[in-house]
């Protein structure tokens, strides 16, 4: 039985903690804030409640596996899990609208054909066939296995060439995929929106980001009753059932090493805690100085190509109930003058005072390299959301704005950690779970296999496997 210290109580860190505890280890989680969940937060006011992080879950099998492996109650007995249908409503810049069904390729092709004209659905379907090839090539090394020491294979392009001839020229970015294969500006905007949901600007994202729409349209979009925060609640309770100890308001200042191996941590209070293994689910100043974590020392930003993208979120308390036919998620596509925004309208009774009110969450991407007036951008974001919410301006009671700097204060990073992607010379590969320091492991969104609820859960499973089975662990088979 080993003593294990986990730094941070995000979803990936808690997933590792629960798995390690069920394996018989003594696990203590030190969290610098007063609650668990990391980016999966909650804001409440006047009877309204909002998720402040992800609003939907993809690949729920990751958390089903966690609950099967760590206790008797399956996931569905711990949270109310339902598929969202339609998966999303898209409102394009020209006013065209289309509802895409959940986890139905044939339904998606038909919907696009009907809304965008003959040939649109067929082109999207052909694109998904090629995206599946990229998925099949990278699924195991990027999602189910620890990152290999030799990352050469993951630095090359998995997205297939379209056909011989002039189109054999390298298709290196997602924007090139859209321009060459989809052609219709609305289809291109649709493709871009999947990358942007993970913080990847389409102009810079590698062609391998094609796996993102494939993943969502194949495995579906899911919602937990009470908001996605309910998933964090359930994982926390599972950890407690497995006798994981949580210490809140406990900032970790330093990783302690002896003879080059991690042997514990020092808290901001000065207390030292010994450990046989340390799992870092959050950046620590000493790790930062030693450049063990993938953070740049000068400005504390991860050096990934997508590390300069944040998210501005506006929480809206509205009078009046949600109209019939409202979509849970609407993607309002922008143009040169208007920002693209994502509007979440769960219609969940747990998130509103009564049926005569509604809680709505609106978000847009922010380029952190540019100076933006957040108040002006928030106004423009709400204005754009009016294309998805009838009478929004007249219904608004109050709003709460969460800037990237607010996110930094709550989670330690303003940037959006995207999922690991192949290609681009390895630029989109986050830190490996097995660190250069023996006894230290990385879990969570900034480590393999990257950001997103499902990916964070996978990182916890990989870290637990490496500790329990050793560095030769190659994932569940």
VENURUR-V905394 format. One record per residue. N is the residue number from 1. PHI is phi in degrees with one decimal (999 if undefined). BURIAL is b if it has 16 or more other ideal C-beta (glycine too) atoms within 10 Angstrom, else e. D_CENTER is the distance of its C-alpha to the mean C-alpha in Angstrom with 2 decimals. Layout:
# VENURUR-V905394
n->N phi->PHI burial->BURIAL d_center->D_CENTER
n->N phi->PHI burial->BURIAL d_center->D_CENTER
This chain:
# VENURUR-V905394
n->1 phi->999 burial->e d_center->32.69
n->2 phi->-106.9 burial->e d_center->30.65
n->3 phi->-91.8 burial->e d_center->29.57
n->4 phi->-125.4 burial->b d_center->25.88
n->5 phi->-102.2 burial->b d_center->24.29
n->6 phi->-112.2 burial->b d_center->20.55
n->7 phi->-97.7 burial->b d_center->19.39
n->8 phi->96.8 burial->b d_center->16.81
n->9 phi->-116.7 burial->b d_center->15.76
n->10 phi->-74.1 burial->b d_center->11.96
n->11 phi->-62.0 burial->b d_center->10.66
n->12 phi->-64.9 burial->b d_center->11.07
n->13 phi->-64.4 burial->b d_center->14.38
n->14 phi->-68.3 burial->b d_center->15.61
n->15 phi->-61.7 burial->b d_center->14.98
n->16 phi->-65.7 burial->b d_center->17.13
n->17 phi->-60.7 burial->b d_center->19.60
n->18 phi->-63.3 burial->b d_center->20.32
n->19 phi->-67.0 burial->b d_center->20.95
n->20 phi->-69.5 burial->b d_center->23.12
n->21 phi->-66.4 burial->b d_center->25.05
n->22 phi->-67.0 burial->b d_center->25.92
n->23 phi->-81.4 burial->b d_center->27.23
n->24 phi->101.9 burial->e d_center->29.67
n->25 phi->-86.9 burial->b d_center->28.39
n->26 phi->-91.9 burial->b d_center->28.69
n->27 phi->-120.7 burial->b d_center->25.31
n->28 phi->-125.5 burial->b d_center->24.93
n->29 phi->-104.1 burial->b d_center->21.75
n->30 phi->-109.5 burial->b d_center->22.35
n->31 phi->-120.2 burial->b d_center->20.11
n->32 phi->-72.1 burial->b d_center->21.11
n->33 phi->-97.3 burial->b d_center->20.38
n->34 phi->-94.4 burial->e d_center->22.07
n->35 phi->-148.0 burial->b d_center->19.32
n->36 phi->-103.7 burial->b d_center->16.53
n->37 phi->109.6 burial->b d_center->12.86
n->38 phi->60.3 burial->b d_center->11.67
n->39 phi->-71.9 burial->b d_center->9.11
n->40 phi->-88.2 burial->b d_center->9.73
n->41 phi->-103.4 burial->b d_center->13.04
n->42 phi->-142.7 burial->b d_center->15.94
n->43 phi->-122.5 burial->b d_center->18.64
n->44 phi->-131.6 burial->e d_center->21.99
n->45 phi->-164.8 burial->e d_center->25.18
n->46 phi->54.4 burial->e d_center->28.30
n->47 phi->87.2 burial->e d_center->27.05
n->48 phi->-95.3 burial->b d_center->23.84
n->49 phi->-138.0 burial->b d_center->20.41
n->50 phi->-141.2 burial->b d_center->16.95
n->51 phi->-73.6 burial->b d_center->13.35
n->52 phi->-101.8 burial->b d_center->12.41
n->53 phi->-123.7 burial->b d_center->8.63
n->54 phi->-57.4 burial->b d_center->6.60
n->55 phi->-108.1 burial->b d_center->9.66
n->56 phi->-140.4 burial->b d_center->9.38
n->57 phi->-114.3 burial->b d_center->8.78
n->58 phi->-114.1 burial->b d_center->9.21
n->59 phi->54.0 burial->b d_center->11.35
n->60 phi->-62.0 burial->b d_center->12.85
n->61 phi->-57.2 burial->e d_center->15.29
n->62 phi->-61.6 burial->b d_center->13.27
n->63 phi->-82.0 burial->b d_center->14.03
n->64 phi->-60.0 burial->e d_center->17.38
n->65 phi->-64.0 burial->b d_center->18.28
n->66 phi->-58.5 burial->b d_center->17.47
n->67 phi->-73.2 burial->b d_center->19.75
n->68 phi->-64.7 burial->e d_center->22.38
n->69 phi->-80.0 burial->e d_center->22.64
n->70 phi->-119.5 burial->b d_center->22.91
n->71 phi->178.6 burial->b d_center->25.20
n->72 phi->-84.4 burial->e d_center->27.28
n->73 phi->-80.1 burial->e d_center->25.27
n->74 phi->-73.1 burial->e d_center->22.68
n->75 phi->-55.0 burial->b d_center->19.37
n->76 phi->-65.3 burial->e d_center->21.04
n->77 phi->-85.8 burial->e d_center->23.73
n->78 phi->-105.1 burial->b d_center->21.42
n->79 phi->-139.6 burial->b d_center->19.25
n->80 phi->-83.4 burial->e d_center->20.16
n->81 phi->-113.0 burial->b d_center->17.87
n->82 phi->-134.6 burial->e d_center->18.66
n->83 phi->-76.8 burial->e d_center->17.74
n->84 phi->-89.3 burial->b d_center->17.38
n->85 phi->-140.3 burial->b d_center->20.24
n->86 phi->-68.0 burial->b d_center->20.26
n->87 phi->-61.6 burial->b d_center->16.67
n->88 phi->-164.6 burial->b d_center->16.98
n->89 phi->-102.6 burial->b d_center->19.97
n->90 phi->-111.1 burial->b d_center->20.24
n->91 phi->-113.8 burial->b d_center->22.78
n->92 phi->-84.0 burial->b d_center->23.86
n->93 phi->-60.0 burial->b d_center->25.74
n->94 phi->-85.6 burial->e d_center->29.05
n->95 phi->95.4 burial->e d_center->28.56
n->96 phi->-62.4 burial->e d_center->27.94
n->97 phi->-125.3 burial->e d_center->25.79
n->98 phi->-150.1 burial->b d_center->24.40
n->99 phi->-100.3 burial->b d_center->22.75
n->100 phi->-100.2 burial->b d_center->20.78
n->101 phi->-69.1 burial->b d_center->21.21
n->102 phi->-85.1 burial->b d_center->18.69
n->103 phi->53.7 burial->b d_center->18.72
n->104 phi->-137.9 burial->b d_center->22.05
n->105 phi->-65.1 burial->b d_center->22.68
n->106 phi->-62.9 burial->e d_center->26.27
n->107 phi->-65.7 burial->b d_center->25.48
n->108 phi->-65.4 burial->b d_center->23.10
n->109 phi->-59.7 burial->b d_center->25.81
n->110 phi->-65.2 burial->e d_center->28.42
n->111 phi->-64.3 burial->b d_center->26.62
n->112 phi->-68.3 burial->b d_center->26.12
n->113 phi->-62.2 burial->b d_center->29.70
n->114 phi->-70.5 burial->e d_center->31.05
n->115 phi->-85.4 burial->b d_center->29.22
n->116 phi->-106.7 burial->b d_center->29.30
n->117 phi->108.8 burial->e d_center->32.50
n->118 phi->-56.8 burial->e d_center->33.97
n->119 phi->95.7 burial->e d_center->32.13
n->120 phi->-65.4 burial->b d_center->28.70
n->121 phi->-64.6 burial->b d_center->27.43
n->122 phi->-63.5 burial->e d_center->29.13
n->123 phi->-63.2 burial->b d_center->27.57
n->124 phi->-65.6 burial->b d_center->24.04
n->125 phi->-62.9 burial->b d_center->25.01
n->126 phi->-64.0 burial->e d_center->26.44
n->127 phi->-60.5 burial->b d_center->23.32
n->128 phi->-63.9 burial->b d_center->21.29
n->129 phi->-63.2 burial->e d_center->24.00
n->130 phi->-71.0 burial->b d_center->23.43
n->131 phi->-63.6 burial->b d_center->19.64
n->132 phi->-62.3 burial->b d_center->20.38
n->133 phi->-61.8 burial->b d_center->22.58
n->134 phi->-63.5 burial->b d_center->19.88
n->135 phi->-61.2 burial->b d_center->17.64
n->136 phi->-62.0 burial->e d_center->20.70
n->137 phi->-74.2 burial->b d_center->21.43
n->138 phi->-115.3 burial->b d_center->18.16
n->139 phi->-53.6 burial->e d_center->16.63
n->140 phi->-69.4 burial->e d_center->18.56
n->141 phi->-66.2 burial->b d_center->18.57
n->142 phi->-92.8 burial->b d_center->14.90
n->143 phi->-121.0 burial->b d_center->13.52
n->144 phi->-110.5 burial->e d_center->16.54
n->145 phi->-123.6 burial->b d_center->18.61
n->146 phi->-60.3 burial->b d_center->18.63
n->147 phi->-64.0 burial->b d_center->18.63
n->148 phi->-70.2 burial->e d_center->22.31
n->149 phi->-62.1 burial->e d_center->24.55
n->150 phi->-94.7 burial->e d_center->25.66
n->151 phi->-95.5 burial->e d_center->22.70
n->152 phi->-57.0 burial->e d_center->25.13
n->153 phi->-63.2 burial->e d_center->24.23
n->154 phi->-84.8 burial->b d_center->20.55
n->155 phi->-89.2 burial->e d_center->21.78
n->156 phi->-102.6 burial->e d_center->23.52
n->157 phi->-79.1 burial->b d_center->22.62
n->158 phi->-92.8 burial->b d_center->21.78
n->159 phi->-76.9 burial->b d_center->21.98
n->160 phi->-73.3 burial->b d_center->25.58
n->161 phi->-66.7 burial->e d_center->28.28
n->162 phi->-69.6 burial->b d_center->29.32
n->163 phi->-166.5 burial->e d_center->33.04
n->164 phi->-64.7 burial->e d_center->35.87
n->165 phi->96.8 burial->e d_center->37.57
n->166 phi->-65.4 burial->e d_center->36.25
n->167 phi->-79.1 burial->e d_center->32.72
n->168 phi->-75.7 burial->e d_center->32.66
n->169 phi->-52.7 burial->e d_center->31.75
n->170 phi->-55.6 burial->e d_center->28.40
n->171 phi->-101.3 burial->b d_center->25.43
n->172 phi->-96.6 burial->e d_center->23.19
n->173 phi->-122.9 burial->b d_center->20.71
n->174 phi->-64.6 burial->b d_center->18.84
n->175 phi->-60.9 burial->b d_center->21.21
n->176 phi->-67.6 burial->b d_center->24.12
n->177 phi->-58.5 burial->b d_center->22.92
n->178 phi->-62.2 burial->b d_center->22.92
n->179 phi->-65.3 burial->e d_center->26.25
n->180 phi->-83.9 burial->e d_center->28.02
n->181 phi->-109.9 burial->b d_center->26.91
n->182 phi->-101.7 burial->b d_center->25.92
n->183 phi->67.9 burial->e d_center->28.30
n->184 phi->-62.3 burial->b d_center->27.98
n->185 phi->-58.8 burial->e d_center->26.22
n->186 phi->-73.9 burial->b d_center->24.48
n->187 phi->-64.8 burial->b d_center->23.10
n->188 phi->-62.3 burial->b d_center->22.04
n->189 phi->-64.6 burial->b d_center->20.27
n->190 phi->-62.1 burial->b d_center->18.58
n->191 phi->-60.1 burial->b d_center->17.34
n->192 phi->-56.3 burial->b d_center->16.23
n->193 phi->-64.1 burial->b d_center->14.15
n->194 phi->-68.4 burial->b d_center->11.79
n->195 phi->-67.5 burial->b d_center->11.24
n->196 phi->-65.0 burial->b d_center->11.17
n->197 phi->-61.2 burial->b d_center->8.36
n->198 phi->-103.2 burial->b d_center->6.18
n->199 phi->86.4 burial->b d_center->8.89
n->200 phi->-98.9 burial->b d_center->11.42
n->201 phi->-62.5 burial->b d_center->14.89
n->202 phi->-60.2 burial->b d_center->16.55
n->203 phi->-66.3 burial->e d_center->19.70
n->204 phi->-109.6 burial->b d_center->18.31
n->205 phi->-62.4 burial->b d_center->15.70
n->206 phi->-69.3 burial->b d_center->17.57
n->207 phi->-58.7 burial->b d_center->18.95
n->208 phi->-65.2 burial->b d_center->16.93
n->209 phi->-65.1 burial->b d_center->13.89
n->210 phi->-58.1 burial->b d_center->16.01
n->211 phi->-67.9 burial->b d_center->14.29
n->212 phi->-68.7 burial->b d_center->11.28
n->213 phi->-64.9 burial->b d_center->13.74
n->214 phi->-61.6 burial->b d_center->15.62
n->215 phi->-60.2 burial->b d_center->12.98
n->216 phi->-68.1 burial->b d_center->12.30
n->217 phi->-75.9 burial->b d_center->16.03
n->218 phi->-91.4 burial->b d_center->17.14
n->219 phi->-102.7 burial->e d_center->15.27
n->220 phi->89.6 burial->b d_center->14.73
n->221 phi->-118.8 burial->b d_center->12.76
n->222 phi->-127.4 burial->b d_center->13.51
n->223 phi->-130.1 burial->b d_center->14.15
n->224 phi->-103.0 burial->b d_center->15.50
n->225 phi->-56.3 burial->e d_center->18.77
n->226 phi->89.4 burial->b d_center->18.81
n->227 phi->97.2 burial->b d_center->15.23
n->228 phi->-63.3 burial->b d_center->11.96
n->229 phi->-56.3 burial->b d_center->13.60
n->230 phi->-62.8 burial->b d_center->16.02
n->231 phi->-66.4 burial->b d_center->13.74
n->232 phi->-61.6 burial->b d_center->13.62
n->233 phi->-58.1 burial->b d_center->17.36
n->234 phi->-66.5 burial->b d_center->18.02
n->235 phi->-66.5 burial->b d_center->16.48
n->236 phi->-60.6 burial->b d_center->18.43
n->237 phi->-64.8 burial->e d_center->21.52
n->238 phi->-63.8 burial->b d_center->21.32
n->239 phi->-59.6 burial->b d_center->21.31
n->240 phi->-63.5 burial->e d_center->24.29
n->241 phi->-61.5 burial->e d_center->26.06
n->242 phi->-89.2 burial->b d_center->25.84
n->243 phi->66.7 burial->e d_center->27.43
n->244 phi->-72.5 burial->b d_center->24.64
n->245 phi->-94.6 burial->e d_center->25.86
n->246 phi->-113.9 burial->b d_center->23.75
n->247 phi->-121.0 burial->e d_center->25.19
n->248 phi->-93.1 burial->e d_center->23.68
n->249 phi->54.4 burial->e d_center->24.67
n->250 phi->-128.1 burial->b d_center->25.17
n->251 phi->-81.1 burial->e d_center->23.97
n->252 phi->-91.0 burial->b d_center->24.29
n->253 phi->-96.9 burial->e d_center->26.23
n->254 phi->-152.7 burial->b d_center->27.17
n->255 phi->-85.6 burial->b d_center->26.77
n->256 phi->-95.9 burial->b d_center->30.25
n->257 phi->-126.7 burial->b d_center->31.59
n->258 phi->-144.9 burial->e d_center->34.95
n->259 phi->54.9 burial->e d_center->36.39
n->260 phi->80.5 burial->e d_center->33.05
n->261 phi->-115.4 burial->e d_center->31.16
n->262 phi->-67.5 burial->b d_center->28.75
n->263 phi->-128.4 burial->b d_center->30.85
n->264 phi->153.7 burial->b d_center->29.07
n->265 phi->-140.3 burial->b d_center->27.83
n->266 phi->-113.6 burial->b d_center->29.58
n->267 phi->-84.1 burial->b d_center->28.39
n->268 phi->-60.9 burial->e d_center->29.02
n->269 phi->-72.0 burial->e d_center->31.90
n->270 phi->99.7 burial->e d_center->33.57
n->271 phi->-68.2 burial->e d_center->33.24
n->272 phi->-108.3 burial->e d_center->32.59
n->273 phi->-127.3 burial->b d_center->30.97
n->274 phi->-80.1 burial->e d_center->31.86
n->275 phi->-157.6 burial->b d_center->29.64
n->276 phi->-85.2 burial->b d_center->29.97
n->277 phi->-142.0 burial->b d_center->26.28
n->278 phi->-123.6 burial->b d_center->23.61
n->279 phi->-108.6 burial->b d_center->19.87
n->280 phi->-97.6 burial->b d_center->18.03
n->281 phi->-100.4 burial->b d_center->14.63
n->282 phi->-150.9 burial->b d_center->15.34
n->283 phi->-67.7 burial->b d_center->17.54
n->284 phi->-123.8 burial->b d_center->21.24
n->285 phi->-51.0 burial->e d_center->24.01
n->286 phi->-69.2 burial->b d_center->26.09
n->287 phi->-65.5 burial->b d_center->23.39
n->288 phi->-60.8 burial->e d_center->22.70
n->289 phi->-66.2 burial->e d_center->26.43
n->290 phi->-82.6 burial->e d_center->26.80
n->291 phi->58.3 burial->e d_center->23.97
n->292 phi->-78.8 burial->b d_center->22.62
n->293 phi->-81.9 burial->b d_center->19.07
n->294 phi->-80.0 burial->b d_center->17.74
n->295 phi->-123.8 burial->b d_center->18.62
n->296 phi->-78.9 burial->e d_center->21.42
n->297 phi->-66.4 burial->e d_center->24.29
n->298 phi->-71.2 burial->e d_center->25.49
n->299 phi->-129.5 burial->e d_center->22.74
n->300 phi->62.0 burial->e d_center->20.09
n->301 phi->-110.9 burial->b d_center->17.51
n->302 phi->-65.8 burial->b d_center->15.92
n->303 phi->-84.5 burial->e d_center->18.01
n->304 phi->-67.7 burial->b d_center->15.54
n->305 phi->-63.0 burial->b d_center->16.42
n->306 phi->-99.6 burial->b d_center->13.19
n->307 phi->-78.9 burial->b d_center->13.52
n->308 phi->-104.1 burial->b d_center->15.50
n->309 phi->-108.0 burial->b d_center->13.11
n->310 phi->-120.6 burial->b d_center->12.26
n->311 phi->-135.9 burial->b d_center->11.96
n->312 phi->-101.6 burial->b d_center->14.98
n->313 phi->-123.6 burial->b d_center->14.86
n->314 phi->-121.4 burial->b d_center->18.16
n->315 phi->-96.1 burial->b d_center->18.91
n->316 phi->-115.6 burial->b d_center->22.00
n->317 phi->-98.0 burial->b d_center->24.65
n->318 phi->-116.5 burial->b d_center->26.87
n->319 phi->-84.5 burial->e d_center->30.28
n->320 phi->94.3 burial->b d_center->31.01
n->321 phi->-77.9 burial->e d_center->29.36
n->322 phi->-71.1 burial->b d_center->26.83
n->323 phi->-73.4 burial->e d_center->28.93
n->324 phi->-61.1 burial->e d_center->29.41
n->325 phi->84.5 burial->e d_center->27.31
n->326 phi->-66.0 burial->b d_center->24.41
n->327 phi->-92.5 burial->b d_center->21.05
n->328 phi->-60.0 burial->b d_center->18.07
n->329 phi->-128.6 burial->b d_center->15.93
n->330 phi->-124.0 burial->b d_center->17.77
n->331 phi->-100.8 burial->b d_center->16.75
n->332 phi->-96.4 burial->b d_center->19.63
n->333 phi->-79.3 burial->b d_center->20.16
n->334 phi->-91.3 burial->b d_center->21.75
n->335 phi->-140.1 burial->e d_center->24.65
n->336 phi->-61.2 burial->e d_center->26.40
n->337 phi->-104.5 burial->e d_center->27.25
n->338 phi->-119.5 burial->e d_center->24.49
n->339 phi->-73.9 burial->b d_center->20.79
n->340 phi->-79.0 burial->b d_center->18.34
n->341 phi->-135.2 burial->b d_center->16.59
n->342 phi->-112.0 burial->b d_center->14.45
n->343 phi->-114.4 burial->b d_center->16.47
n->344 phi->-109.7 burial->b d_center->15.54
n->345 phi->-130.3 burial->b d_center->18.76
n->346 phi->-62.8 burial->b d_center->18.30
n->347 phi->65.0 burial->b d_center->22.05
n->348 phi->-90.0 burial->b d_center->21.63
n->349 phi->-56.9 burial->e d_center->24.88
n->350 phi->-71.9 burial->e d_center->23.21
n->351 phi->-106.4 burial->b d_center->21.60
n->352 phi->-143.7 burial->b d_center->24.91
n->353 phi->-64.8 burial->e d_center->28.45
n->354 phi->-165.1 burial->e d_center->30.10
n->355 phi->-69.5 burial->e d_center->30.27
n->356 phi->-94.6 burial->e d_center->31.64
n->357 phi->-139.9 burial->b d_center->28.47
n->358 phi->-147.7 burial->b d_center->24.89
n->359 phi->-103.8 burial->b d_center->21.65
n->360 phi->-130.9 burial->b d_center->19.50
n->361 phi->-117.1 burial->b d_center->16.32
n->362 phi->-123.2 burial->b d_center->16.26
n->363 phi->-140.6 burial->b d_center->13.95
n->364 phi->-147.7 burial->b d_center->14.56
n->365 phi->-78.5 burial->b d_center->13.68
n->366 phi->-129.9 burial->b d_center->15.95
n->367 phi->-81.9 burial->e d_center->17.49
n->368 phi->-72.8 burial->b d_center->18.10
n->369 phi->-81.2 burial->e d_center->21.04
n->370 phi->-104.1 burial->e d_center->22.89
n->371 phi->-84.8 burial->e d_center->24.60
n->372 phi->-120.5 burial->e d_center->23.55
n->373 phi->-81.3 burial->e d_center->25.36
n->374 phi->-64.9 burial->b d_center->22.59
n->375 phi->-67.0 burial->e d_center->25.13
n->376 phi->-66.7 burial->e d_center->26.13
n->377 phi->-64.6 burial->b d_center->22.63
n->378 phi->-63.0 burial->b d_center->21.93
n->379 phi->-60.6 burial->e d_center->25.18
n->380 phi->-67.0 burial->b d_center->24.31
n->381 phi->-65.4 burial->b d_center->20.91
n->382 phi->-66.3 burial->b d_center->22.78
n->383 phi->-60.8 burial->e d_center->25.51
n->384 phi->-64.5 burial->b d_center->23.24
n->385 phi->-64.3 burial->b d_center->21.82
n->386 phi->-61.8 burial->b d_center->25.48
n->387 phi->-73.5 burial->b d_center->25.41
n->388 phi->-112.4 burial->b d_center->23.30
n->389 phi->-119.5 burial->b d_center->24.85
n->390 phi->-58.8 burial->e d_center->28.66
n->391 phi->63.5 burial->e d_center->30.63
n->392 phi->-57.1 burial->b d_center->27.69
n->393 phi->-58.6 burial->e d_center->29.83
n->394 phi->-75.4 burial->e d_center->32.62
n->395 phi->-89.3 burial->b d_center->30.46
n->396 phi->-69.7 burial->b d_center->28.57
n->397 phi->-90.2 burial->e d_center->29.59
n->398 phi->-161.5 burial->e d_center->27.35
n->399 phi->-137.8 burial->b d_center->24.03
n->400 phi->-125.2 burial->b d_center->21.82
n->401 phi->-102.7 burial->b d_center->20.13
n->402 phi->-118.8 burial->b d_center->17.24
n->403 phi->-86.5 burial->b d_center->17.31
n->404 phi->-56.9 burial->b d_center->15.23
n->405 phi->-69.5 burial->e d_center->18.01
n->406 phi->-63.5 burial->b d_center->17.56
n->407 phi->-64.0 burial->b d_center->13.95
n->408 phi->-59.9 burial->e d_center->15.56
n->409 phi->-63.3 burial->e d_center->18.20
n->410 phi->-83.1 burial->b d_center->16.02
n->411 phi->-120.2 burial->b d_center->13.53
n->412 phi->98.7 burial->b d_center->15.45
n->413 phi->-147.6 burial->b d_center->13.50
n->414 phi->-85.0 burial->b d_center->13.49
n->415 phi->-77.3 burial->b d_center->11.47
n->416 phi->-92.8 burial->b d_center->7.88
n->417 phi->-80.0 burial->b d_center->7.01
n->418 phi->-83.2 burial->b d_center->6.55
n->419 phi->-68.8 burial->b d_center->7.14
n->420 phi->-63.2 burial->b d_center->10.86
n->421 phi->-131.7 burial->b d_center->13.28
n->422 phi->-78.5 burial->b d_center->17.03
n->423 phi->85.0 burial->b d_center->19.78
n->424 phi->53.9 burial->b d_center->20.41
n->425 phi->56.9 burial->e d_center->22.37
n->426 phi->83.3 burial->b d_center->19.39
n->427 phi->-60.3 burial->e d_center->17.93
n->428 phi->-99.1 burial->b d_center->14.35
n->429 phi->-101.4 burial->b d_center->14.74
n->430 phi->-78.2 burial->b d_center->13.50
n->431 phi->-62.0 burial->b d_center->15.89
n->432 phi->-68.7 burial->b d_center->17.40
n->433 phi->-67.6 burial->b d_center->17.27
n->434 phi->-92.0 burial->b d_center->21.04
n->435 phi->-80.3 burial->b d_center->22.03
n->436 phi->-68.3 burial->e d_center->25.34
n->437 phi->-98.4 burial->b d_center->26.74
n->438 phi->-55.0 burial->e d_center->27.99
n->439 phi->89.2 burial->b d_center->26.75
n->440 phi->-115.3 burial->b d_center->23.48
n->441 phi->-132.0 burial->b d_center->20.10
n->442 phi->-115.2 burial->b d_center->16.51
n->443 phi->-133.5 burial->b d_center->13.59
n->444 phi->105.1 burial->b d_center->10.06
n->445 phi->-63.7 burial->b d_center->7.31
n->446 phi->-91.9 burial->b d_center->10.34
n->447 phi->-123.1 burial->b d_center->12.10
n->448 phi->-55.3 burial->b d_center->12.48
n->449 phi->-96.0 burial->b d_center->10.72
n->450 phi->101.8 burial->b d_center->7.97
n->451 phi->-83.3 burial->b d_center->4.41
n->452 phi->110.7 burial->b d_center->1.93
n->453 phi->-57.1 burial->b d_center->4.95
n->454 phi->-64.3 burial->b d_center->7.33
n->455 phi->-65.0 burial->b d_center->7.16
n->456 phi->-62.6 burial->b d_center->7.67
n->457 phi->-61.4 burial->b d_center->10.38
n->458 phi->-64.7 burial->b d_center->11.83
n->459 phi->-61.5 burial->b d_center->12.25
n->460 phi->-63.8 burial->b d_center->14.25
n->461 phi->-65.1 burial->b d_center->16.33
n->462 phi->-66.4 burial->b d_center->17.15
n->463 phi->-64.0 burial->b d_center->18.24
n->464 phi->-60.5 burial->b d_center->20.33
n->465 phi->-62.4 burial->b d_center->21.90
n->466 phi->-65.5 burial->b d_center->22.85
n->467 phi->-74.6 burial->b d_center->24.48
n->468 phi->-73.9 burial->e d_center->26.25
n->469 phi->-103.8 burial->e d_center->27.37
n->470 phi->98.2 burial->e d_center->27.50
n->471 phi->-65.1 burial->e d_center->26.42
n->472 phi->-81.0 burial->e d_center->27.68
n->473 phi->-58.2 burial->b d_center->24.93
n->474 phi->-120.9 burial->b d_center->23.42
n->475 phi->96.5 burial->e d_center->21.08
n->476 phi->-72.9 burial->e d_center->22.07
n->477 phi->-124.1 burial->e d_center->24.42
